[in-house]
Amino acid sequence: MRLPFCAAWVATAVALCSVTMCTPFGASNADVNAVRPLNTDAGDDFDAAPNVPSPAPADAFGNGNGHDGPFVRAQGAKGRINTYFAVSAPLERGALRITLETAPGVSGLGAGDLVMIWQAAGNSPRAACVPSMGLAAFAGAGRYELARVSSIDGKVVVVGAALSSAYSGRTQLVRVPEYTNVSIEGDVEADPWDGRKGGIVALLATGAVRGNGAFVADQAGFAGGAGTLRLAKDTSNCGGENQIATVVGYTQKGEGIFGESGSLGAPCFGSGGGGGACINAGGGGGGHGGAGGLGGRTWSKDSVDKKMGRAEPSGRGGAALDDYGPALRLLMGGGGGAGEADDGDPLPSGGAGGGVVFVRASQIEESLSIDVSGGPGFSNSASAGGGGGAGGLIVLRATTVALGDAKANGGNGGDSLSTTESNGPGGGGGGGVIWIDSAARSVGTYAAKGGASGVLKTTGRANDAWGAAAGQPGRVTKR
């Protein structure tokens, strides 16, 4: 018997399948006892928690109950199938009531609907920039579970079973449609992550998902650092590394799993790439399955020899996120850091990371395309380039999976387009993560490549990376 979507995916999830045998593909809803993510971080022990209602049963949702019926996305049509709601306050383990920032209204959510509670980003004190991070360091980022809506009262959603984890940080509630058969000839899109919600396409289907269309969540993940123009020429503050206010010579880091956007400085912050510091250093690429690439060196005359610039102000690449699988977490690609600019256009913002596509079905067939790639960093006509965003996450579970292609590639770093001066190109975004869980061998092309670094266009140095590095490749796992 196969054990799909189970602890075999990651060592940290071994305890999951000890609760009950996971269900083979094709089992009926009544037979489904596949264990849902129990988020077994240190300290998460249900038996030791006093006065907590019984947690929700093992994930018996399987491929859903089909109550949304068949779904057809016609050729040339595009749009989303999910509805997203930001959660207004932290949720305790065992909670039944979830308060949203806005009331869902009659068309957005109803009793009997399936929802995903998903903490896209965690809370963490400012941490050191490291090339890779394990599950213990994620600070809750990526936790999720499925639940059935029991009732709705204004902004309060009541679910039918107690939550199995606590949630804080930037948590959202996502309506997950439960279809019978799905035909996709157009595009099914994710709303881009806006700092509170979005970033995911999620569906369950009791029958087949087929067609020649696409699931699209490229550039729908964590935001890239916003490019700004340094108006003052004083660069005396370039020696420090982290800043939290507007300081001359610093640019924004990309957003990552710790959820902090708008902070400044060259070091990465979790999976978000660091921003290039003065003078005209490139932004670092975002990280996910692979680490983001280092941004390029400063302006060529910003050095003792007035020729080669300096490497230390370059934006650092975002961290690779190790030791996790979708039985425990769903994570988006980190955003690239902005390049530092005192002239030129467009502003060298970092690229956004890729979002998440999560599909459970009986079969996934024909030539569907899935894209959760990160976005490219912006190139600048006279200054540095932004870092590329990291690839996102694809999670597919079906008896057979036959795709056209699935991409979770990192975005390329932005170029420095000046032909007369050398400035820092952006680092490439790291590759994302692809998990294919199928009883039969899957068919298709799967890629989680790191993005290329940006390059110079300077006469005599054209296509030189100027110290910028490509993103590292991500992970593709097929079971």
N, C-alpha and C positions, 0 to 999 in steps of 0.2 A: 504494500500500500504506500502510495506517495504521501508525503507530508508537506503539502503546499503552504507557502506563506508562513513558515514555521521557524522554530528556533534554529534549524539547521543553517539558516541564512547567516546568522551571526552568533558568535560564541556567547555573547552577552545575553542571548535570548533562550538559552538551553532550558530554563525553567518553564518556558511557555507551554511546551508540548507535554509536560508532565501532568498538566491539569486534565487533559483529555486528548485522545488521539485526534490528529487533524484529519479533515475530511478529504477524501479523494475528489478529484474534479468530476463534475457531472452528477454529484449527489443532489437529492432534492433538498429544498429548504428545511423540511422537517428533519432531515438527517444531518444537517450541517452543524458541526460542533467545532469548527476551526477556531483556534484560540485567537482572539483579537489582541492588539498590542496592550500588554499590561504595564509597559513602561517600568521595567524592573531596575530603576536606578537605585543606588545606595539609599536606604532610608524608606523606600517604598515597600512596606510590608503590611498588607491588608489585615492580617490576623492580629498585628500588634496595635492597630489603630482603635482606640476606644470610641464608643458611641458613634460609629460610622455605619450608615445603613448598608445592607448587603450590597456589594458591588455588582454591576451589571454582569449577566452571565457571559461565558465565553462567546465570542462573536458569532452568533447564529445568523447573522445577516447574509453570509455567503455571497451569492450573486443577486441578492435582493428578492423582492416579492413581485416585481413586474407591475406594480400598481399605477405607474405612469404610462403603461401601454407601449406601443411601438413608437419609434422616433425616426424621422427622415430629415436629413439636411440635404437639400437639393443642390445640384451643381451650380456654382456661382454664388450661392448664399453663404453667409457667415454670421457668427454671433455666438453668444455664450449659452450654456445650459444650466449653469450653477448660479445661485444667488448667495451673496456674501454679507455677513453682518458682523460688525466689530462688537466684541464682548466688553462691557463697560467696567468690570471689576474682576479681580482675581477669583478663581473658583477653587474651593476646597475639595479634596478627595472625598467622595461620598455625596457630593452635592446633587440635588435633583432640579434646582432652579437656576437658570442662566439668564442674567440680565443683559440685554443688548443696548447699544448706544441709541439705536432708533427702532421703533416698532416695525415689525415686518410687514404689516398690512395684509389684506385678504389675499392678494395674489402672490406674495413672496414666500409664504410658509404656512403650513397647516398641520393640524393634528394628524398623526399617522405618517408624516413625512420622515425620511431618514436624513440625519444631519451628521456632519463631521465636526467635532470640536478639535481645533488645531492651533497649537501655539507655534506660530511661525518663527518667532524670535524669542530668545531668553533674556534674562537679566543677569548682568555680571559687572563687577567693578572693572575699571580700566585695566586691561591685562597686557602682558608682554606680547610682542609680536613674535609668533613662532611659526615654523614651516608646516607643522601638522598638529592636530588636536584630536584626542580620543573622546569617546562618549562621555566620560566623567566630567569633561570640561565644558559640555554644551550648555550648562545652566538652564536646562529645560527646553531649549530650542528644539522644535520639531515634534514634540509630543502630540499624539492625536488619538482619537478613538471615534467609533461610530455609535450613534444613539438614536432611538425612536422618539419622536415628539409625542407627548401625551396630551398637552394642552398649551394654549397661549393666552396670556392676559396682558395686553398692552406690550410693554417691552420685555416681559418675563416669559421665557420659554421653559416649560416643565417637561423633562424627559422621563421615560418610563422606568429607567433603572439608574441606580447611583453611578456617578462617574468613577472610573477606576483610578484616576490620577488627579493631582492638583495642577492647576494652570494659572500662570501669571504672565508677565511679559506682554507680548502683543498677540492675544488670542482672538480667534474669530470662530464663528459658527457658519458652516457652509451647507446649504441644502444640496443633497446628493440625489439625483434622480435615479429611479429604479425602473428600467425599461424591460420590455420583452425582447424584441428584435430591434436592432439599430442599423440604419443604412446611412452612410455618410459619403456624399459626393462633393459637398462643399467643405467649409471650414468650421470646426468647433473650437472656439477660442476661450482663453482665460482672460478675465479682467486683470490688467497689470496690478501688481502689489502696490498699494498706495501708502504704505507705512502702517496700516491698521488691518487691511483686509485685501482679498484677491490673491492672484498668483497661482491658482490651481484649476485644472479641469478634472472632475471626478464623476464617475458614473458606475453603476452596476447594471448588468443585463442578464436575465435568465436564459436568453437565447444567444444568437450570434451578433457580433459587431462586425460589419463588413462594408466594403465600398472602396472607392478610389480617391476619397477626400483626405482631410488632414485634421489631426488634433494639433492645435497651435498654442504654445505657451513660451515661445522664444521671447527673450527680453521682458518677461513678465515677473521676474524675481526681484531680488534686492536691488535697490537703486544705486546707480553709479554716483560718485562724488560730483557735485555741481561745479562746473568751471566758473571761475571769476577772473576779473582783470585787475592786476595789481597796478594801482594808479601811482602810488608813491615809489620812489626809487631807493629809499632807505631799506637796506636788506640786513641791517645789523642784528635782527632777531632770528636769523636762520639757524643759530646753533642749537636751539632746543628741539625736542622731538614731538611732543604732544601739546596741542593747544585746544581750548574749548571755546574761544571767542575769536572774533575777526582780528587777526594779527598780520601785519605786513609780511609777505613772503611765504605764507602757508596756504595750502589748498585742502579741499575736503577729501576725507577718506571715503571709500565706498561703504555702503551699508552691508552688514553681514549678520551672522546668527545672534549677535548680542543686541541687535536692533537699534543701535545708535547711529543716526545719520547726521551729517552736518559737522561732525568733529573734524579737527584739522591736524595735519602732521604727516610725516613720512612713514611711521610704522603702521602696519596693518592693524585692524581691530577685529580679531576673529577671522572670519572668511572674507571680510571686506578689504579691498586693496588700499594701501596707503596713498596719500596725496603727495605729489611732487612738491618739494620745498624750493625756495629761491636758490639760484636764479635759473628759471626755465627747466627744472628737472621734470622727468616724465612720471606719470602716475603708475602705480602698481596694478597688476591684474587681480581680479577677484578669484577666490578659491572655492573649491567644493570637493569633487572626487580627486582632483589634482590641485596642487598649489598654484597660485597665480605667479606670473613672471615679474621680475624686478623692472621698475621704470628706468629710463635712460638717464645719462649724466646731465649735469647742468650745462648752461651756455658755455661754449668753447673758451671764452675769455675769462670765465669765472674760475681761474686757477693760476698758480704761480707762473707756469710757463705760458699762460694766455693762449693755450692751444687745445687742451684736452678736457676742460671742465673738471667737475668733482663728482664722485659717486655717492658720498654719504647722504646728500639731501634727496636722493631718488626715492620714489614711492615704493615701499616693500610689497611683495605679492601677498595676497590673502592666503590663509592657512588651508591646507588639505584637511578634510574632515574624515577621520578614520573610524573604523570599528562600529559602523552603524549600518543597519539594513532597514527596509520599510516595515518589518515586523515591529520596529520600535519607534522610528522617526521618519518624518517626511521633511526634507530640507531643500530650500531653493539655492540657486547659485549666488555667490557673493558679487557685489557690485565692484567695478573697477574704480580706482582712485583718480581724481582729476589731475591733469598736468598743470604746472605753474606757468602763468602767462603775464607778460606786461605789455603785450601788443598782439595784433593779429586777430583773425577770426576763422571759424567760429570758436567760441570759448571751448577749451579742451576738457569737456566733461568726461567722466568715466562711463563705460558701457554698463547697462543693467544686466544683472544675472538672469539666467533662465528660470522659469517657473516649474510647476509639477504637473504631470499627467498621470492619473491613477484610474485604472480600468480593471474591473473584474467582469468576466463574461464566460459563457459556455465555450464559444469559439471566437477568435479574432481572425478574420479571413480577408482574402483578396489583396489589394495593394495599398492599404492605408499608409499614410505618412504621419510621423509624429516628430515635432520639433520643439525642443526645450533649450535651444542653444542660447548662450549669452550674447549680448550686443557688443559691437566694436566700440573702442574708445574713439573719441572725436579727434580728428587731425586739426592742426592749427597752422595758419599761413606764416607765422613769424615767431612762434614760441614752442612750447612742449606739446606732446600728445597725451591723451587720457588713456588709462588702462582699460583693457577689455573685461567684460563681465564673464563670470564663470558659467559653465553649462549647468542646467537644472537636473531634475529627477524624473525618470520614467518608471512606472510600476505597472506591469501587466501580469494578470493571472487568468489563464484560460486553459482548456484542454489542449487546444492547438492554437498556435500563434503564427500567422503568416502575414508579414508586413511587406510593404515596399521598402521603407527605410525608417529608422529611428535615430534621431540626432540629439546629442547632448554636448555639443562642442563648445569650447570656450571662444569668446570673441577676440578678434585681433586687436592689438594695441594701436593707438592712433599714431600717425606719422607726424614728423616735424617737416613742414613743407617749404621752409625757407631755402632758397638756393644760395644765400650768401653767408649764413651763420648756422652753426651746428647747435641744436638744442635737444633736450631729452625726448625720444619717442616713448610711447606707452608700452608697458608690459602686457603680454598676452594673458587672457583669462584661462583658468584651469578647466580641464574637462569635467563634465558632470558625472552622473551615476545612472546606469540603466539596469533594472532588474526584470528579467523575463522568467516567469514561473509557469512552466507548461509541461503537461504529462507527455506530450509528443515533442519531437525536435522542432524548434522554431525555425522559421524561414524569414530571411530578410537581411538587410544591411544595417548594422548597428555601429555607431561611432560616438565616442566620447573623447575627442581629440582636444589637446590644448591649443589655444589660439596663438598665432604667430605674433612676435613683437612688432611694434611699429619700426619704421626706418627713417633715416635722413633722406632729404632730397638736395642736400648741399652739393654744389659743384665740386667735383673731386672726391666726394665722400658719399655719393648717392648709394642708397640701399645699405649703408652701414647702420647696424643696430645701435651704435653709440652707447653700449653698455646695457641696453634693454634686453630682457630675456623672454622667451616664449613661455606660455603656461604649460604645466605638466599634464599629461593625459589623465583622464578619469578612469572609471571602472565600468565594465560591462559584465554582468553575471547572468548566465542562462542556465536554468535548471530543468 
